[in-house]
């Protein structure tokens, strides 16, 4: 009886691990630039889930790029801050299994001023006839 029990426990353990590995998450990525299109390195990017208030903060690299993986599907606020620039806020929607691009164009000015930009969602590629995200 113990011989039959061990394979059953092993199968149950494998199924439990595989269920945790399939979390419904997506990615927010983008580039931080100034008005001329030049990158703004080392900008502080804060991503906040609008329904749970869960916040993650990253710093853009020297090329102005940032990426925040493993975000649960939902509505987010993306905020960029950098010295000498106005704070930029955009709304974004993350879909499971997709990448949402949120480019953040910053304007010179005091960081106390906040610029809110239109929402961003998962992209549709008309060239290859594919859709990213859940339909």
Backbone bond lengths (Angstrom), bond angles and torsions (degrees), N, CA, C in turn:
res aa  C-N    CA-C-N  psi(-1)  N-CA   C-N-CA  omega(-1)  CA-C   N-CA-C  phi
1 X - - - 1.439 - - 1.527 111.15 -
2 X 1.313 119.06 -34.86 1.463 120.76 179.39 1.521 110.94 -70.59
3 X 1.314 119.33 -25.82 1.457 122.04 178.70 1.530 109.96 -67.45
4 X 1.316 119.27 -40.06 1.460 122.62 178.22 1.533 111.17 -72.84
5 X 1.320 116.95 -29.85 1.448 122.12 -176.84 1.538 111.27 -70.96
6 X 1.309 119.27 -38.62 1.462 123.02 -177.94 1.533 112.10 -62.26
7 X 1.348 120.42 -47.93 1.463 118.79 177.19 1.532 112.51 -61.72
8 X 1.318 117.88 -36.16 1.467 120.39 179.65 1.518 110.78 -64.35
9 X 1.334 117.73 -40.00 1.463 121.74 178.32 1.521 109.72 -67.78
10 X 1.317 117.75 -40.08 1.463 121.37 178.94 1.523 111.20 -62.89
11 X 1.318 117.75 -43.50 1.467 121.97 178.59 1.532 109.78 -63.74
12 X 1.315 117.34 -42.89 1.467 120.56 179.34 1.532 110.71 -63.30
13 X 1.317 117.82 -39.46 1.468 121.35 179.18 1.527 111.35 -65.74
14 X 1.328 117.36 -42.18 1.469 121.16 178.48 1.524 110.22 -63.81
15 X 1.318 118.34 -42.84 1.466 121.53 178.76 1.525 111.19 -63.80
16 X 1.323 117.18 -40.50 1.467 120.25 -179.79 1.523 110.76 -64.67
17 X 1.328 117.91 -42.36 1.460 121.82 179.28 1.525 110.40 -65.84
18 X 1.330 118.00 -40.70 1.463 120.09 -178.57 1.524 111.74 -67.88
19 X 1.319 117.99 -31.22 1.463 120.05 177.66 1.520 111.22 -67.13
20 X 1.337 117.50 -38.82 1.459 120.58 178.76 1.521 111.30 -70.03
21 X 1.307 118.58 -27.61 1.459 122.16 -178.37 1.518 113.42 -76.29
22 X 1.312 118.86 -9.11 1.455 121.70 -176.64 1.521 111.47 -110.06
23 X 1.307 115.71 46.55 1.462 120.03 179.75 1.524 110.01 -66.56
24 X 1.313 118.02 140.66 1.473 121.85 -179.51 1.526 111.22 -79.00
25 X 1.332 115.99 81.13 1.459 119.84 -176.35 1.519 111.54 -121.50
26 X 1.315 115.00 163.51 1.454 122.11 176.70 1.524 109.51 -139.57
27 X 1.321 115.79 -172.74 1.460 122.11 -175.21 1.529 109.42 -130.03
28 X 1.321 116.03 141.42 1.466 121.04 167.59 1.519 106.34 -112.56
29 X 1.321 116.08 128.66 1.458 121.99 -179.29 1.525 108.71 -140.32
30 X 1.322 116.62 161.27 1.457 118.85 178.33 1.514 112.83 174.64
31 X 1.334 114.64 -173.91 1.458 122.54 -179.65 1.520 108.90 -127.58
32 X 1.321 116.33 139.08 1.460 121.87 176.86 1.523 107.08 -101.67
33 X 1.350 115.96 123.60 1.461 121.32 -177.87 1.522 110.29 -131.17
34 X 1.337 115.52 166.84 1.463 119.98 172.57 1.528 108.76 -99.65
35 X 1.332 117.10 -174.57 1.469 121.47 -175.81 1.524 113.09 -62.34
36 X 1.342 117.45 -27.16 1.466 120.19 -179.51 1.528 112.50 -86.38
37 X 1.332 117.06 -5.67 1.459 120.72 -178.47 1.523 113.43 96.18
38 X 1.335 116.98 -3.87 1.469 120.32 177.25 1.528 109.01 -72.73
39 X 1.317 116.25 146.11 1.459 120.17 -178.41 1.525 110.64 -71.57
40 X 1.324 115.12 151.49 1.464 122.07 176.23 1.531 106.03 -113.45
41 X 1.340 116.56 96.75 1.468 119.46 -177.08 1.526 112.19 -73.00
42 X 1.324 114.97 157.99 1.464 123.28 173.99 1.524 113.96 59.24
43 X 1.320 117.01 28.07 1.466 121.15 175.27 1.520 108.80 -74.10
44 X 1.298 115.90 147.19 1.464 120.84 178.38 1.525 108.29 -92.16
45 X 1.332 116.86 121.47 1.467 123.16 -178.96 1.527 108.15 -111.15
46 X 1.325 116.21 124.72 1.465 121.36 178.28 1.524 108.26 -117.50
47 X 1.336 115.64 125.68 1.464 122.36 -178.91 1.526 107.06 -113.08
48 X 1.335 116.59 123.25 1.461 121.25 -177.28 1.523 109.93 -123.10
49 X 1.333 116.25 126.46 1.455 121.65 174.81 1.527 107.08 -72.40
50 X 1.325 117.64 121.73 1.464 121.94 -172.92 1.524 113.01 -69.81
51 X 1.320 118.90 -23.81 1.467 119.97 -178.89 1.531 112.75 -92.17
52 X 1.342 117.96 -27.28 1.466 120.20 -177.20 1.528 113.13 -112.53
53 X 1.330 117.96 -11.85 1.471 123.99 -175.64 1.532 112.82 64.16
54 X 1.333 117.53 14.40 1.467 120.96 174.34 1.526 108.59 -67.44
55 X 1.323 117.52 132.12 1.462 122.26 -174.55 1.523 110.75 -123.74
56 X 1.348 114.67 138.65 1.473 121.68 171.58 1.508 107.47 -128.00
57 X 1.329 115.93 138.77 1.459 121.45 -179.57 1.522 109.10 -122.23
58 X 1.331 115.98 133.59 1.465 122.33 175.80 1.528 107.95 -132.20
59 X 1.325 115.45 167.18 1.459 121.27 176.48 1.526 107.95 -116.88
60 X 1.336 116.08 130.27 1.466 120.30 177.46 1.528 108.84 -62.94
61 X 1.327 116.70 146.72 1.460 120.08 -179.49 1.530 110.80 -76.52
62 X 1.317 117.30 -173.01 1.472 121.57 -177.19 1.522 112.61 -67.86
63 X 1.334 117.75 -14.03 1.464 121.80 176.73 1.528 111.80 -99.96
64 X 1.338 116.91 9.81 1.455 121.73 178.91 1.511 114.72 77.71
65 X 1.325 118.43 7.72 1.462 122.71 -177.43 1.525 111.24 -90.53
66 X 1.325 115.53 145.56 1.462 120.58 173.63 1.524 108.82 -143.02
67 X 1.324 115.79 157.68 1.457 121.61 178.17 1.522 108.37 -152.22
68 X 1.326 115.63 132.88 1.460 121.00 179.14 1.527 107.54 -126.05
69 X 1.341 117.14 100.37 1.469 120.51 -177.95 1.528 112.12 -87.08
70 X 1.315 115.27 174.53 1.468 124.03 172.77 1.529 113.20 58.80
71 X 1.331 116.25 43.09 1.466 120.95 176.27 1.525 108.99 -95.64
72 X 1.327 117.91 129.05 1.461 119.30 175.80 1.533 110.40 -60.75
73 X 1.307 116.94 147.91 1.465 121.01 179.04 1.518 109.71 -57.92
74 X 1.345 115.44 140.91 1.460 119.31 179.49 1.510 112.29 154.85
75 X 1.325 115.04 -172.64 1.464 122.27 -179.63 1.534 109.05 -93.96
76 X 1.331 115.45 136.64 1.464 121.52 -176.78 1.521 111.52 -131.21
77 X 1.332 115.30 155.37 1.453 122.59 169.12 1.524 106.27 -109.32
78 X 1.338 116.23 129.27 1.466 121.59 179.54 1.519 106.90 -113.03
79 X 1.339 116.64 122.95 1.460 122.44 -175.86 1.521 109.34 -123.04
80 X 1.344 116.36 130.70 1.465 121.53 177.48 1.521 109.08 -116.46
81 X 1.329 115.27 134.59 1.457 121.57 178.53 1.515 108.96 -133.27
82 X 1.330 115.80 137.69 1.460 121.87 176.53 1.526 108.10 -152.25
83 X 1.305 116.61 146.22 1.453 121.93 179.71 1.525 110.59 -59.96
84 X 1.343 116.15 129.95 1.456 121.64 178.58 1.519 114.49 86.91
85 X 1.343 117.49 1.04 1.463 121.95 -178.55 1.523 110.25 -124.21
86 X 1.343 115.95 153.16 1.450 121.07 172.32 1.526 108.77 -70.89
87 X 1.313 116.32 145.51 1.460 121.12 176.31 1.524 108.97 -68.68
88 X 1.337 116.43 135.46 1.469 122.16 178.82 1.523 108.58 -111.20
89 X 1.334 116.44 134.51 1.462 121.90 178.39 1.517 108.52 -126.52
90 X 1.336 116.07 129.61 1.469 121.72 175.72 1.514 108.61 -130.33
91 X 1.314 115.77 148.98 1.455 121.54 172.78 1.517 107.92 -95.35
92 X 1.324 116.12 143.61 1.463 120.83 -179.35 1.521 109.34 -142.37
93 X 1.327 114.77 153.67 1.454 121.62 177.33 1.524 108.75 -117.66
94 X 1.329 116.16 125.31 1.463 121.48 178.39 1.521 108.57 -102.29
95 X 1.327 115.23 129.56 1.459 121.95 176.81 1.527 107.87 -110.56
96 X 1.301 116.91 146.45 1.467 121.55 179.63 1.522 110.12 -58.70
97 X 1.322 116.20 131.75 1.451 121.68 176.41 1.513 114.71 77.03
98 X 1.325 118.65 12.30 1.462 120.14 -177.25 1.525 111.44 -125.47
99 X 1.322 114.42 165.70 1.459 121.93 175.27 1.518 107.95 -114.67
100 X 1.310 116.26 124.54 1.458 122.44 177.15 1.520 107.91 -103.28
101 X 1.332 116.55 122.99 1.456 121.15 179.89 1.520 109.25 -93.22
102 X 1.324 115.30 123.56 1.458 121.69 178.22 1.528 107.26 -125.69
103 X 1.338 115.87 93.38 1.461 120.27 175.86 1.517 108.11 -80.63
104 X 1.325 116.31 140.92 1.448 121.36 -172.48 1.527 110.83 -120.00
105 X 1.350 117.52 96.57 1.464 120.99 177.47 1.530 109.87 -81.39
106 X 1.322 116.13 119.96 1.462 120.44 -177.00 1.529 110.97 -102.40
107 X 1.329 114.82 150.57 1.456 122.17 -179.39 1.523 108.95 -115.99
108 X 1.330 116.77 139.22 1.459 120.21 176.91 1.516 110.35 -58.93
109 X 1.305 116.41 142.30 1.459 120.71 179.21 1.510 110.53 152.25
110 X 1.322 115.67 -174.24 1.453 121.19 179.82 1.527 110.46 -75.06
111 X 1.313 115.93 144.40 1.463 119.80 -179.54 1.525 111.65 -70.48
112 X 1.338 118.02 -11.82 1.462 120.77 177.22 1.526 111.26 -72.09
113 X 1.336 117.09 -23.26 1.463 120.99 177.04 1.519 108.79 -80.39
114 X 1.307 116.43 137.82 1.467 120.59 -178.76 1.523 109.27 -119.29
115 X 1.328 116.16 130.11 1.457 122.50 177.08 1.526 107.62 -108.98
116 X 1.340 117.49 122.17 1.453 121.43 178.68 1.522 108.73 -102.76
117 X 1.350 116.00 130.63 1.463 122.49 -176.13 1.524 108.44 -114.35
118 X 1.349 117.71 159.84 1.462 122.99 -178.00 1.522 112.16 -56.77
119 X 1.333 116.20 165.27 1.465 122.75 -176.51 1.517 112.28 -72.85
120 X 1.323 115.16 156.91 1.464 122.16 176.07 1.521 108.61 -123.94
121 X 1.333 116.54 142.94 1.457 122.07 178.27 1.517 109.12 -134.54
122 X 1.311 116.38 176.91 1.460 120.88 177.08 1.523 109.02 -59.48
123 X 1.327 116.32 145.38 1.467 121.64 -173.12 1.517 112.86 -87.37
124 X 1.332 115.12 148.72 1.454 122.27 171.86 1.519 106.78 -107.81
125 X 1.323 117.00 128.62 1.452 121.15 179.83 1.524 108.91 -97.02
126 X 1.339 116.31 107.75 1.459 120.23 -179.26 1.525 111.48 -77.44
127 X 1.335 117.65 -20.94 1.464 121.01 -179.97 1.528 111.84 -72.26
128 X 1.321 117.29 -39.95 1.457 119.14 -176.23 1.527 112.26 -106.79
129 X 1.326 117.95 4.00 1.457 122.73 178.37 1.530 112.16 58.89
130 X 1.332 116.01 41.99 1.450 120.58 177.38 1.511 109.20 -123.06
131 X 1.321 114.76 156.61 1.459 121.26 177.30 1.510 107.57 -123.54
132 X 1.329 115.80 132.84 1.455 119.98 174.09 1.516 107.51 -96.57
133 X 1.302 117.20 136.33 1.459 121.21 178.40 1.506 111.05 105.40
134 X 1.322 115.15 -174.46 1.453 122.74 -176.66 1.520 108.78 -98.12
135 X 1.328 117.08 133.75 1.458 121.56 177.78 1.515 108.81 -108.18
